[in-house]
Structures are given as structure tokens and as C-alpha cells.
Amino acid sequence: MSVLKRANAWLRRHPRWADWLLAAVLLLFSAAQFTAGGVGVGSRVGIIIVTVALAATVIPRRRYPVAAFAVAAVIGAMQIARGIQLGGGPGPVWALQPTNADLAILVLLYNLAAHRPRRESIIGLVICLAGGVVAVTRWGPAHQANAGTAVLLAAVGVCGLALTAWVLGDSVAYRYRRTQYAALEERAARLEVERDAQARIAAAAERERELTERRARVVDEAEARLRGIERNLHDGAQVRLAALAMTLGEIKENLERAVDPAGTIELASAAHRGAKETLAELRDLARGIHPAVLDRGLPAALAVLAEASAVRAAATVDIARRPSPAIEAIAYYCAAELLANVAKHAGARRAEISVREVDGRLVMSVTDDGAGGARLKPGGGLTGLADRVQTVDGRLSLQSPPGGPTVVTVELPVRA
């Protein structure tokens, strides 16, 4: 068994040698018919040439299956026409008598069915079946008395061999097509996965680029706000503190000299007013940096924001866990700016802030019953809010049909 397996493996690795060996086997199988008695040398040479030509058709069958089958079919047709004795007619041409090498036609039919489209292989099957029927009808014993059974058996045998060769070849082609289709489907699925992966990579790269640009804009805005705070401190609180220090110095001098009590009291009053104004300004600046009310949590901060709104507003917060401080600050500033926009531009009578947690994300909606028609435009306040929100992988969406209502939804991660 191992010898057969090794031989089969060798033949699979060397298909050209296998074809030559097959042709040699067909010639050896037909050699006994070359030595029949009662014929001349010319007839022997002729049958050898025809047999060799017929056996040789199996050699190029892999590269030229249709041409090889056509050549074998022509030789077979000549054998049927001139090599088979027709009852009552002239004798046959001995050089064109059928030999065992005619099995090459079955091999080529099998090859045609295995490697060519079914339409072509069916044409080859029809040719073989028709040739078999004609050969049986021209067969000498078919014209003898009581030859019906022999003719039937001969026809069934010849046509059965042709049909068997075609079925075996077609089954090989079917398995090959299934394997090929499976490989094509696998390749298509792999290409689809690669295309999806490339699309995701491209989308991630585009998303990264957008986030980088927006974060750069937010950093620039933060830098501008810091410069504004520095300018306010320098031009406001610092000047007031310097004036307060000078006033306190004059009060000290007056007290040391004990002169002008009324002027001293007036200076002290001015210093007191300046100190209160400076404290108020510093408190406003500190609130702009981080609202102290956020220390009590987002629900309390939004409630205070709603109470202080110029438009009647209400805040509803339904969250299971407290967001990170950065997310709370962004949500608070978004709500503050949106309420300010409602008061300035919407012409609304009422606004509502709603905060809830959906699938692990913080969703805040600010709704007003104003005139509507708001839109995102470059350089606008809503666009700035959208950029700020997107720096933490959030989203801002706007619905504001003419006539209202306007709904601005801000979606943020719970943790930055």
C-alpha cells in the first residue's frame, strides 16, 4: 500500500510523465493486435501508425483538452466509417480497425468533463454516445439473425463506458468548482475584512486629526482666557490694591499726626469701599476659573445656575454616579453659555436643563420655547462649545426649526 501511495504521489508531482506513461500503457495494451495474421506489412504499419496517433492524444490533454479530444474523435470516426465491417458491404480497411487504444477517447472525455465548461463536455459526451451507437449498428454480428440481445448489450456497454467517464470527470470538476468558489468566498471575506479595517483606520486617523485641531483651538482659547485673567488682574485688582495701599498710607500718616479727623474718616471709607470692590472683582475672577458651587456636585451647580438665569429655567439631573471634575466643569460651562444664549437671542419664556446617564455617557439637553432658527456657524458660540466638547470625545447636536423649540444636546463621557 505504501508503494502505491508513493507512486501516486510521484505521478501527481510529475503530470507530464504520467501522461507519457498512460500513452505507453495504451500502446502496450494494443500490441497484441499488431501481430494478427493474414495481413500485409503495409496494413500492419498502418494500424501501428493509427494506434500510436490515437494513444499520443493523451499526452497534450492537460494543455489542449479540446484539441486532443477532437483529434481522437476524428480518428475514431474514421475507424467507424472504414474499419468496421458493414453487413452486406465491402470489407473493412484493416489499418483502421478499432484497437484497445480507443480507450484514449474515454480518457479524453473524462479530461474534457473535468477541466472544461460543462457545455463543451456535454458536446463531447454526445459525440461519444453517437459514435458508439453508429459503431454498434455497423458491427458485423449486429446483422446476424437473433442478434438483438448482443446488440443491446454492446450498445449499453459502449454508451455506459462513455457516460461513466463523463460522470467521473464532471464530479471532479464539481469538487474543483466547489473548492474554487470556497476559496473565492474566503478571499472576498478576507478582502472585506481588510477593507473594513482600512476604513476604520482611516476613520480613526481622521478622528485623531480633527481632535488634534480642536484641542489646539481649545488650548489657544484657554491661553487667551488666561491672558484675559492676567490683564484683568493687572488692570483691575492690582490697580485697586495699589490705590488701597496708598489710601491706607495716608490714613496712617494722619493718625500719626492726629490731624484732620474728618479727612481720615473719609479716607478710611474710601479704603473700605475699594477693598470690597476688589474682593468682588477677585471673586468674579475666581468664579470664572472654577465655580465654587461645583464642589457641591453637578445637580446643585445646575440648580443654582437655573435660579440665576434671566429666563425662567428648571434643572433636572438623573445620574447614578458623579462625573469627573473636568466633565462637570465642561457640562456646567455649556449649560451656562446655552442659558445665556437663550436669554440673548431666543426670545424664550422658559428653558429647561435635563441631565441623564445613557449607556455610560452623560447626556445633557437644554430646551427653550423661543423662536428657533439657531445654527452652527464658524466662529459662533455654539461652534466653540462643540470644539470644547469634542476635546473629551463628546458630541454636540442642535435641533432648532423655525418657530422652535430649540434643543441643544451635549453628550460627554462620564470620565474624562
Phi, psi and chi 1 to 4 in degrees:
 res  aa     phi    psi   chi1   chi2   chi3   chi4
   1 MET       -  -39.0 -176.2   63.2   69.3      -
   2 SER   -65.7  -33.9   60.2      -      -      -
   3 VAL   -65.5  -42.5  173.8      -      -      -
   4 LEU   -63.2  -40.8  -67.3  177.1      -      -
   5 LYS   -63.8  -42.8  -72.2 -176.7  177.6  178.5
   6 ARG   -66.3  -38.6  -73.7 -161.6  -65.1  -90.4
   7 ALA   -65.3  -41.3      -      -      -      -
   8 ASN   -64.8  -40.4 -176.0   52.1      -      -
   9 ALA   -64.3  -39.8      -      -      -      -
  10 TRP   -64.6  -42.1 -174.7   87.9      -      -
  11 LEU   -64.3  -35.8  -68.7  174.4      -      -
  12 ARG   -68.4  -34.5  -72.2 -179.5  178.3  -84.9
  13 ARG   -77.0  -21.5  -67.7 -164.5  -56.9  -90.2
  14 HIS  -127.5   73.1  -56.6   85.0      -      -
  15 PRO   -63.6  -32.4   22.6  -33.0      -      -
  16 ARG   -67.4  -42.2 -174.8  172.3  -65.0  -82.9
  17 TRP   -64.1  -35.7  -78.6  104.2      -      -
  18 ALA   -62.6  -40.4      -      -      -      -
  19 ASP   -66.2  -40.6  -66.7  -22.7      -      -
  20 TRP   -64.2  -41.2  -80.9   91.6      -      -
  21 LEU   -63.4  -39.5  -72.7  174.9      -      -
  22 LEU   -62.3  -42.2  179.0   58.3      -      -
  23 ALA   -63.0  -40.1      -      -      -      -
  24 ALA   -65.1  -39.9      -      -      -      -
  25 VAL   -62.6  -42.2  168.9      -      -      -
  26 LEU   -62.5  -39.2  -70.3  173.6      -      -
  27 LEU   -66.3  -45.0  -75.0  174.7      -      -
  28 LEU   -63.1  -37.1  -69.3  175.1      -      -
  29 PHE   -66.8  -24.8 -163.3   44.3      -      -
  30 SER  -100.5   -0.4  -54.8      -      -      -
  31 ALA   -63.1  -34.4      -      -      -      -
  32 ALA   -62.9  -25.9      -      -      -      -
  33 GLN   -79.5  -12.4  -64.1  171.5  -78.4      -
  34 PHE   -74.8  -20.5  -59.1  159.6      -      -
  35 THR  -103.3   15.5   60.4      -      -      -
  36 ALA   -61.8  143.9      -      -      -      -
  37 GLY   -83.8  167.3      -      -      -      -
  38 GLY    83.5   12.4      -      -      -      -
  39 VAL  -128.0  156.4  -65.2      -      -      -
  40 GLY   -81.6  173.7      -      -      -      -
  41 VAL   -63.4  -39.9  176.5      -      -      -
  42 GLY   -60.3  -41.1      -      -      -      -
  43 SER   -66.3  -38.9  -64.3      -      -      -
  44 ARG   -63.5  -45.4  -67.8 -179.6 -171.4  -80.2
  45 VAL   -61.5  -40.5  172.5      -      -      -
  46 GLY   -62.1  -45.0      -      -      -      -
  47 ILE   -68.1  -33.1 -164.3  170.8      -      -
  48 ILE   -64.5  -43.6  -69.1  173.7      -      -
  49 ILE   -62.2  -46.0  -67.9  173.4      -      -
  50 VAL   -63.3  -42.3  171.7      -      -      -
  51 THR   -65.9  -43.4  -56.6      -      -      -
  52 VAL   -61.9  -43.2  169.8      -      -      -
  53 ALA   -62.1  -40.5      -      -      -      -
  54 LEU   -68.3  -43.1 -166.6   57.0      -      -
  55 ALA   -67.3  -33.1      -      -      -      -
  56 ALA   -69.7  -16.8      -      -      -      -
  57 THR   -65.7  -19.1   56.1      -      -      -
  58 VAL   -78.5  -14.9  -58.5      -      -      -
  59 ILE   -69.0  -48.3  -63.5  174.8      -      -
  60 PRO   -90.2   17.6   34.3  -33.6      -      -
  61 ARG   -65.8  -25.2   64.3 -171.0  177.7   95.1
  62 ARG   -76.9  -38.8  -60.3  179.1 -168.7  -87.8
  63 ARG   -85.3  -35.2  -66.3 -172.6   61.2 -176.1
  64 TYR  -129.6   68.7  -50.8  104.0      -      -
  65 PRO   -64.6  -39.9   21.9  -32.3      -      -
  66 VAL   -70.3  -45.9  176.3      -      -      -
  67 ALA   -63.9  -41.6      -      -      -      -
  68 ALA   -63.8  -42.6      -      -      -      -
  69 PHE   -65.2  -39.2  178.2   82.5      -      -
  70 ALA   -63.0  -42.2      -      -      -      -
  71 VAL   -63.6  -46.0  171.3      -      -      -
  72 ALA   -63.3  -38.2      -      -      -      -
  73 ALA   -65.6  -38.7      -      -      -      -
  74 VAL   -64.5  -43.9  169.1      -      -      -
  75 ILE   -62.4  -41.9  -64.1  174.4      -      -
  76 GLY   -63.5  -39.6      -      -      -      -
  77 ALA   -63.5  -39.6      -      -      -      -
  78 MET   -64.1  -38.6  -67.6  171.5   58.6      -
  79 GLN   -64.8  -41.4  -71.3  176.1  -31.3      -
  80 ILE   -66.1  -40.7  -67.0  171.4      -      -
  81 ALA   -72.4  -39.2      -      -      -      -
  82 ARG  -118.9  -13.9  -58.5  -60.1  -55.1  -85.0
  83 GLY  -102.2  -11.8      -      -      -      -
  84 ILE  -106.2  131.9  -61.6  177.9      -      -
  85 GLN   -72.9  127.0 -179.3 -179.8    3.1      -
  86 LEU   -93.8  126.4 -176.6   62.4      -      -
  87 GLY   -54.1  126.9      -      -      -      -
  88 GLY    82.1   -2.5      -      -      -      -
  89 GLY  -106.0 -171.6      -      -      -      -
  90 PRO   -67.8  161.2   24.8  -33.8      -      -
  91 GLY   -69.7  160.6      -      -      -      -
  92 PRO   -77.4  160.4   30.4  -35.1      -      -
  93 VAL   -82.8  114.6  177.4      -      -      -
  94 TRP   -63.6  -31.9 -163.9   82.4      -      -
  95 ALA   -67.3  -19.6      -      -      -      -
  96 LEU  -105.7   16.2  -68.2  174.7      -      -
  97 GLN   -68.8  143.8  -76.5 -171.5  -12.9      -
  98 PRO   -62.0  144.9  -22.5   34.1      -      -
  99 THR  -128.7  177.9   64.4      -      -      -
 100 ASN   -63.8  -18.4  -66.8  -30.1      -      -
 101 ALA   -66.8  -14.4      -      -      -      -
 102 ASP   -64.1  -14.6  -74.7  -79.4      -      -
 103 LEU   -60.3  -19.3  -67.5  173.7      -      -
 104 ALA   -58.8  -30.7      -      -      -      -
 105 ILE   -64.7  -39.5  -62.1  176.6      -      -
 106 LEU   -66.6  -39.5  -61.6  179.5      -      -
 107 VAL   -61.8  -43.1  173.9      -      -      -
 108 LEU   -70.2  -33.1  -65.5  170.8      -      -
 109 LEU   -65.3  -43.4  177.1   61.4      -      -
 110 TYR   -58.0  -46.1  167.1   86.8      -      -
 111 ASN   -63.4  -39.5 -172.5   71.9      -      -
 112 LEU   -63.9  -43.3 -163.7   66.2      -      -
 113 ALA   -68.1  -30.3      -      -      -      -
 114 ALA   -80.8  -28.0      -      -      -      -
 115 HIS  -124.4   -1.8  -60.4  -69.2      -      -
 116 ARG  -121.8  163.0  -63.5  -59.2  -61.4  171.9
 117 PRO   -57.2  151.6  -24.1   33.2      -      -
 118 ARG   -60.0  -32.8 -177.9  170.4  -71.5  175.0
 119 ARG   -59.0  -43.2 -178.7  177.9   62.7 -107.2
 120 GLU   -69.9  -40.8  -63.1 -179.7    8.8      -
 121 SER   -67.7  -33.4   67.3      -      -      -
 122 ILE   -66.3  -38.1  -71.3  177.6      -      -
 123 ILE   -60.2  -43.6  -66.1  173.9      -      -
 124 GLY   -62.1  -39.2      -      -      -      -
 125 LEU   -64.1  -42.4  174.9   62.3      -      -
 126 VAL   -62.4  -40.6  170.3      -      -      -
 127 ILE   -61.9  -43.7  -68.0  173.6      -      -
 128 CYS   -66.2  -42.6  -70.8      -      -      -
 129 LEU   -64.6  -43.9  -67.2  176.6      -      -
 130 ALA   -63.3  -41.8      -      -      -      -
 131 GLY   -62.7  -40.2      -      -      -      -
 132 GLY   -63.4  -43.4      -      -      -      -
 133 VAL   -63.0  -44.6  170.9      -      -      -
 134 VAL   -64.2  -41.3  173.5      -      -      -
 135 ALA   -62.0  -40.6      -      -      -      -
 136 VAL   -67.1  -39.6  170.7      -      -      -
 137 THR   -68.8  -27.1   58.9      -      -      -
 138 ARG   -90.0   -5.7  -66.4  178.2   62.5   87.0
 139 TRP   -66.5  133.4 -176.0   38.9      -      -
 140 GLY   -55.4  -51.9      -      -      -      -
 141 PRO   -59.3  -19.1  -26.7   34.6      -      -
 142 ALA   -68.8  -16.4      -      -      -      -
 143 HIS  -101.5    9.5  -60.9  -83.0      -      -
 144 GLN   -89.1  167.4  -61.7  175.5   -0.4      -
 145 ALA   -70.2  143.9      -      -      -      -
 146 ASN    56.2   40.5  -58.3  -39.3      -      -
 147 ALA   -99.6    9.9      -      -      -      -
 148 GLY   -60.6  -44.4      -      -      -      -
 149 THR   -64.9  -43.9  -57.8      -      -      -
 150 ALA   -62.3  -41.7      -      -      -      -
 151 VAL   -63.7  -43.1  170.8      -      -      -
 152 LEU   -63.1  -45.3  178.6   61.2      -      -
 153 LEU   -63.4  -40.0  -69.0  175.9      -      -
 154 ALA   -64.6  -43.3      -      -      -      -
 155 ALA   -63.7  -44.6      -      -      -      -
 156 VAL   -62.9  -40.4  169.7      -      -      -
 157 GLY   -65.1  -48.9      -      -      -      -
 158 VAL   -64.2  -50.2  172.3      -      -      -
 159 CYS   -68.0  -33.7  -65.0      -      -      -
 160 GLY   -64.5  -40.1      -      -      -      -
 161 LEU   -62.1  -43.2  -73.2  174.4      -      -
 162 ALA   -63.7  -44.2      -      -      -      -
 163 LEU   -65.8  -38.7 -171.6   60.3      -      -
 164 THR   -63.1  -44.4  -59.2      -      -      -
 165 ALA   -60.6  -41.8      -      -      -      -
 166 TRP   -66.6  -43.2 -177.2   86.2      -      -
 167 VAL   -62.9  -43.6  169.4      -      -      -
 168 LEU   -61.6  -45.2  -69.0  175.4      -      -
 169 GLY   -64.6  -40.3      -      -      -      -
 170 ASP   -67.2  -34.2 -169.3   67.7      -      -
 171 SER   -66.4  -37.7   64.3      -      -      -
 172 VAL   -62.6  -43.7  171.1      -      -      -
 173 ALA   -63.4  -37.5      -      -      -      -
 174 TYR   -63.5  -45.8  174.3   72.5      -      -
 175 ARG   -63.6  -39.1  -69.4 -164.7  -61.4  -90.6
 176 TYR   -64.3  -42.6  174.0   75.6      -      -
 177 ARG   -65.3  -39.7  -76.7 -167.8  -67.4  -92.2
 178 ARG   -61.6  -45.2  -75.4 -168.3   58.6 -177.4
 179 THR   -62.0  -41.3  -56.8      -      -      -
 180 GLN   -66.0  -43.8 -172.7  178.1   26.1      -
 181 TYR   -64.0  -40.0  -68.0  154.1      -      -
 182 ALA   -62.8  -41.2      -      -      -      -
 183 ALA   -64.8  -39.9      -      -      -      -
 184 LEU   -65.0  -42.0  -70.7  174.7      -      -
 185 GLU   -63.9  -41.3  -70.3  178.5   -3.7      -
 186 GLU   -63.2  -41.8 -178.2 -179.3   -2.8      -
 187 ARG   -66.1  -40.8 -178.2 -178.5  178.3 -172.9
 188 ALA   -62.9  -41.9      -      -      -      -
 189 ALA   -64.0  -40.2      -      -      -      -
 190 ARG   -65.5  -40.7 -173.8  167.7   60.8 -108.4
 191 LEU   -64.9  -37.5  -69.7  175.4      -      -
 192 GLU   -64.7  -41.8 -175.3   68.7   21.7      -
 193 VAL   -63.8  -43.1  170.5      -      -      -
 194 GLU   -64.1  -39.9  -67.5  176.6   -3.4      -
 195 ARG   -64.6  -41.5 -174.8  163.0   53.1 -111.0
 196 ASP   -63.6  -41.3  -68.1  -17.8      -      -
 197 ALA   -63.4  -42.5      -      -      -      -
 198 GLN   -64.3  -38.3  -69.2  174.5   -4.8      -
 199 ALA   -64.7  -41.3      -      -      -      -
 200 ARG   -65.3  -40.0  -71.9 -165.7  -63.8  -89.8
 201 ILE   -63.7  -43.5  -68.3  172.5      -      -
 202 ALA   -63.5  -41.8      -      -      -      -
 203 ALA   -64.8  -40.1      -      -      -      -
 204 ALA   -65.3  -39.7      -      -      -      -
 205 ALA   -64.8  -42.5      -      -      -      -
 206 GLU   -63.9  -41.1 -179.7   65.5   18.6      -
 207 ARG   -62.7  -41.8  178.3   69.2  174.3  163.8
 208 GLU   -63.1  -40.8 -178.7 -178.9    3.8      -
 209 ARG   -64.0  -43.1 -174.9 -172.7   62.8   79.1
 210 GLU   -63.5  -43.7  -67.9  177.5   -3.7      -
 211 LEU   -63.2  -39.3  -73.0  176.0      -      -
 212 THR   -62.3  -44.2  -58.5      -      -      -
 213 GLU   -64.2  -44.2  -67.8  177.7   -5.0      -
 214 ARG   -67.8  -38.8  -73.9  169.3 -179.6  147.6
 215 ARG   -65.7  -36.2  -77.1  170.3 -179.5  164.1
 216 ALA   -63.1  -41.5      -      -      -      -
 217 ARG   -64.4  -41.5  -72.7 -161.5  -63.9  -91.1
 218 VAL   -65.2  -38.9  170.9      -      -      -
 219 VAL   -62.6  -42.1  168.6      -      -      -
 220 ASP   -62.4  -41.1  -68.1  -19.5      -      -
 221 GLU   -65.2  -41.0  -67.8  175.0    0.8      -
 222 ALA   -63.0  -39.9      -      -      -      -
 223 GLU   -63.4  -39.3 -178.8   65.8   22.5      -
 224 ALA   -65.4  -39.1      -      -      -      -
 225 ARG   -66.0  -38.6  -73.5 -163.8  -64.4  -88.6
 226 LEU   -63.8  -40.3  -71.8  175.3      -      -
 227 ARG   -63.9  -36.0  -73.2 -163.2  -62.2  -90.4
 228 GLY   -65.3  -41.1      -      -      -      -
 229 ILE   -63.9  -42.7  -68.6  172.3      -      -
 230 GLU   -61.5  -41.6  179.5 -175.9    3.9      -
 231 ARG   -65.3  -40.3 -173.7  167.2   52.4 -108.2
 232 ASN   -65.0  -39.9  -68.9  -23.5      -      -
 233 LEU   -65.6  -41.2  -72.6  172.8      -      -
 234 HIS   -70.4  -44.4 -178.5  -87.2      -      -
 235 ASP   -88.2  -19.1  -61.9  -20.9      -      -
 236 GLY  -108.2  -80.5      -      -      -      -
 237 ALA   -61.3  -38.6      -      -      -      -
 238 GLN   -65.2  -41.9 -177.3  175.4  -21.0      -
 239 VAL   -64.5  -42.4  171.8      -      -      -
 240 ARG   -64.0  -41.1  -68.6 -179.8 -178.2  -84.1
 241 LEU   -65.3  -37.6  -71.9  173.8      -      -
 242 ALA   -64.0  -42.8      -      -      -      -
 243 ALA   -63.9  -39.1      -      -      -      -
 244 LEU   -63.0  -41.0  177.3   60.6      -      -
 245 ALA   -63.4  -41.3      -      -      -      -
 246 MET   -65.5  -40.2  -67.1  176.6   62.3      -
 247 THR   -64.8  -43.2  -56.8      -      -      -
 248 LEU   -63.3  -33.6  -70.0  174.8      -      -
 249 GLY   -64.4  -41.0      -      -      -      -
 250 GLU   -66.5  -39.1  -68.1 -179.6    9.8      -
 251 ILE   -61.2  -42.5  -68.0  172.8      -      -
 252 LYS   -61.2  -43.6  177.4 -177.1  177.0 -177.3
 253 GLU   -63.9  -43.8  -68.1  178.3   -1.9      -
 254 ASN   -61.9  -40.3  -70.6  -18.4      -      -
 255 LEU   -66.5  -37.4  -70.7  175.2      -      -
 256 GLU   -66.2  -35.6  -72.0  176.0   -9.5      -
 257 ARG   -89.9  -12.5  -69.5 -179.3  -58.7 -169.7
 258 ALA    55.9   45.2      -      -      -      -
 259 VAL  -123.5  154.8  -63.0      -      -      -
 260 ASP    52.9   66.8 -166.1    8.0      -      -
 261 PRO   -58.4  -39.9  -21.9   33.7      -      -
 262 ALA   -64.1  -42.8      -      -      -      -
 263 GLY   -64.4  -36.3      -      -      -      -
 264 THR   -64.2  -42.5  -58.9      -      -      -
 265 ILE   -63.2  -41.2  -66.3  173.4      -      -
 266 GLU   -63.6  -40.9 -176.4  177.7   -8.1      -
 267 LEU   -63.2  -41.3  -70.3  173.1      -      -
 268 ALA   -63.4  -39.5      -      -      -      -
 269 SER   -63.6  -43.1  -61.4      -      -      -
 270 ALA   -63.4  -41.7      -      -      -      -
 271 ALA   -62.8  -38.3      -      -      -      -
 272 HIS   -64.5  -44.8 -175.7 -114.8      -      -
 273 ARG   -62.6  -43.5  -73.4 -165.8  -54.8  -86.6
 274 GLY   -62.0  -39.3      -      -      -      -
 275 ALA   -63.8  -42.1      -      -      -      -
 276 LYS   -66.6  -41.1  -69.7 -164.6  -65.1 -176.9
 277 GLU   -65.5  -39.0  -68.9  173.7   -3.5      -
 278 THR   -64.2  -41.7  -57.3      -      -      -
 279 LEU   -62.6  -41.2  -73.7  174.1      -      -
 280 ALA   -63.7  -42.1      -      -      -      -
 281 GLU   -66.0  -42.2 -174.0  170.8   -9.9      -
 282 LEU   -64.0  -36.1  -70.3  174.6      -      -
 283 ARG   -64.5  -40.7 -169.0  179.5  -62.8  113.1
 284 ASP   -64.0  -41.7  -68.9  -21.3      -      -
 285 LEU   -63.8  -42.5  -73.7  172.7      -      -
 286 ALA   -64.4  -37.9      -      -      -      -
 287 ARG   -65.3  -35.0 -173.2 -178.5  -59.7  112.8
 288 GLY   -67.9  -28.4      -      -      -      -
 289 ILE   -78.1  -48.8  -62.6  172.6      -      -
 290 HIS  -156.6  115.3 -179.7   76.3      -      -
 291 PRO   -63.3  128.5  -18.6   30.1      -      -
 292 ALA   -65.6  -26.5      -      -      -      -
 293 VAL   -66.6  -21.1   70.4      -      -      -
 294 LEU   -67.7  -17.7  -85.2  177.8      -      -
 295 ASP   -63.7  -22.6  -64.7  -23.6      -      -
 296 ARG   -89.2   -1.3  -64.6  157.5   49.7 -167.9
 297 GLY   107.0  161.1      -      -      -      -
 298 LEU   -65.1  -40.9 -173.9   60.9      -      -
 299 PRO   -58.4  -45.6  -26.0   35.5      -      -
 300 ALA   -65.4  -40.9      -      -      -      -
 301 ALA   -63.3  -43.7      -      -      -      -
 302 LEU   -69.0  -32.8  -66.4  180.0      -      -
 303 ALA   -64.2  -43.8      -      -      -      -
 304 VAL   -63.4  -41.1  171.5      -      -      -
 305 LEU   -62.2  -40.7 -165.5   63.2      -      -
 306 ALA   -66.9  -39.0      -      -      -      -
 307 GLU   -65.6  -35.2  -68.8  176.5    0.7      -
 308 ALA   -84.9   -2.5      -      -      -      -
 309 SER   -67.8  144.2  173.5      -      -      -
 310 ALA   -70.3  -23.3      -      -      -      -
 311 VAL  -105.4  141.3  176.1      -      -      -
 312 ARG   -58.3  125.0 -171.7  159.4   56.9   99.2
 313 ALA  -140.1  156.7      -      -      -      -
 314 ALA  -135.8  147.9      -      -      -      -
 315 ALA  -123.7  131.2      -      -      -      -
 316 THR  -125.8  122.0  -57.4      -      -      -
 317 VAL  -124.1  124.4 -179.4      -      -      -
 318 ASP  -134.2   86.5 -178.0   14.6      -      -
 319 ILE  -129.7  145.3   53.4  177.7      -      -
 320 ALA   -84.3  -26.6      -      -      -      -
 321 ARG  -139.3  155.6   49.4 -179.4  173.1  162.9
 322 ARG   -80.0  130.7 -175.8  171.1 -178.5  177.2
 323 PRO   -67.9  169.1  -16.0   29.9      -      -
 324 SER   -68.1  156.9   62.9      -      -      -
 325 PRO   -56.0  -39.4  -26.6   34.1      -      -
 326 ALA   -63.7  -41.2      -      -      -      -
 327 ILE   -67.9  -40.4  -63.0  -59.2      -      -
 328 GLU   -60.3  -42.5  -77.7 -172.3  -24.9      -
 329 ALA   -65.1  -43.3      -      -      -      -
 330 ILE   -63.3  -44.5  -68.7  175.8      -      -
 331 ALA   -61.9  -41.0      -      -      -      -
 332 TYR   -64.4  -47.8  176.2   85.7      -      -
 333 TYR   -66.1  -36.2  -75.7  121.7      -      -
 334 CYS   -62.3  -45.3  -73.6      -      -      -
 335 ALA   -63.7  -40.9      -      -      -      -
 336 ALA   -63.2  -45.0      -      -      -      -
 337 GLU   -69.6  -36.4 -173.4  159.5  -12.5      -
 338 LEU   -67.0  -39.8  -70.0  172.6      -      -
 339 LEU   -65.3  -37.3  -74.3  179.5      -      -
 340 ALA   -63.7  -39.7      -      -      -      -
 341 ASN   -64.6  -38.7  -72.0  -17.6      -      -
 342 VAL   -60.3  -44.6  169.9      -      -      -
 343 ALA   -67.3  -35.1      -      -      -      -
 344 LYS   -82.8  -42.5  -68.8  178.5 -177.1  177.8
 345 HIS  -118.8  -25.2  -49.9  -63.8      -      -
 346 ALA   -80.9  -27.2      -      -      -      -
 347 GLY    64.9   35.0      -      -      -      -
 348 ALA   -92.3  157.8      -      -      -      -
 349 ARG  -101.5  -20.4  -67.8  173.4  -63.0  176.4
 350 ARG  -149.8  147.3  179.5  174.1  177.3   78.9
 351 ALA  -136.0  157.0      -      -      -      -
 352 GLU  -141.4  133.4 -178.5  178.2   -5.0      -
 353 ILE  -108.8  126.5  -55.0  172.0      -      -
 354 SER  -127.4  127.2  173.2      -      -      -
 355 VAL  -126.2  129.5 -178.8      -      -      -
 356 ARG  -146.2  163.9   63.0 -169.6 -174.0  -80.1
 357 GLU  -107.9  123.7 -174.2  175.3  -19.3      -
 358 VAL  -128.7  116.6  179.3      -      -      -
 359 ASP    53.4   43.9  -63.9  -27.5      -      -
 360 GLY    77.5   11.6      -      -      -      -
 361 ARG  -126.4  149.8  -67.3  178.4   71.1   84.9
 362 LEU   -89.3  120.8 -167.3   72.6      -      -
 363 VAL  -116.4  117.1  179.5      -      -      -
 364 MET  -117.0  128.8 -179.1  177.3   69.2      -
 365 SER  -120.3  133.2  -60.6      -      -      -
 366 VAL  -116.9  116.7  178.0      -      -      -
 367 THR  -118.1  138.7  -52.8      -      -      -
 368 ASP  -135.7  159.2   68.4   75.5      -      -
 369 ASP  -101.9   34.3   58.6   -3.6      -      -
 370 GLY   -81.5 -161.7      -      -      -      -
 371 ALA   -76.7  -15.5      -      -      -      -
 372 GLY    75.5 -165.2      -      -      -      -
 373 GLY    83.1    8.5      -      -      -      -
 374 ALA   -72.5  151.4      -      -      -      -
 375 ARG  -153.8  158.3   59.0 -170.2  178.6   89.1
 376 LEU   -80.9  126.2  -66.5  168.7      -      -
 377 LYS  -137.4  148.4   52.3 -174.4  177.9 -179.3
 378 PRO   -56.4  133.1  -23.7   33.5      -      -
 379 GLY    81.6   -4.1      -      -      -      -
 380 GLY   -80.0  167.5      -      -      -      -
 381 GLY   -65.5  -39.3      -      -      -      -
 382 LEU   -66.0  -36.6  -69.6  176.9      -      -
 383 THR   -65.5  -38.8  -57.9      -      -      -
 384 GLY   -63.4  -40.0      -      -      -      -
 385 LEU   -62.6  -42.6  -78.9 -177.4      -      -
 386 ALA   -60.7  -41.9      -      -      -      -
 387 ASP   -63.5  -42.1  -70.9  -18.2      -      -
 388 ARG   -64.2  -41.1 -177.8 -177.0  -59.2  179.3
 389 VAL   -66.1  -38.8  164.6      -      -      -
 390 GLN   -73.0  -14.3  -72.8  169.7  -14.3      -
 391 THR   -67.3  -21.8   57.6      -      -      -
 392 VAL  -110.7   25.6  -68.3      -      -      -
 393 ASP    64.2   39.3 -160.9   21.8      -      -
 394 GLY  -105.2  178.7      -      -      -      -
 395 ARG  -138.6  147.9  -71.4 -169.2  -65.3  -90.3
 396 LEU  -125.9  127.7 -177.3  145.3      -      -
 397 SER  -125.3  150.8   59.4      -      -      -
 398 LEU  -130.7  131.7  170.6   66.3      -      -
 399 GLN  -128.2  112.5  -65.1  178.9   -8.4      -
 400 SER  -148.2   74.0 -177.3      -      -      -
 401 PRO   -69.0  155.1   26.3  -33.9      -      -
 402 PRO   -57.4  131.4  -24.6   34.2      -      -
 403 GLY    94.3   -8.4      -      -      -      -
 404 GLY    80.0 -178.1      -      -      -      -
 405 PRO   -77.7  165.2   30.8  -35.1      -      -
 406 THR  -104.3  130.0  -63.7      -      -      -
 407 VAL  -126.9  118.2 -179.7      -      -      -
 408 VAL  -109.8  121.5 -178.9      -      -      -
 409 THR  -112.8  127.1  -58.3      -      -      -
 410 VAL  -115.2  122.1  176.3      -      -      -
 411 GLU  -112.2  124.5 -177.4  178.7  -22.2      -
 412 LEU  -131.4  152.3  -61.6  166.2      -      -
 413 PRO   -69.4  151.0   25.1  -33.1      -      -
 414 VAL   -69.1  -33.6  175.4      -      -      -
 415 ARG  -119.2  131.4  -60.5  -70.6  172.9 -174.7
 416 ALA   -75.9      -      -      -      -      -
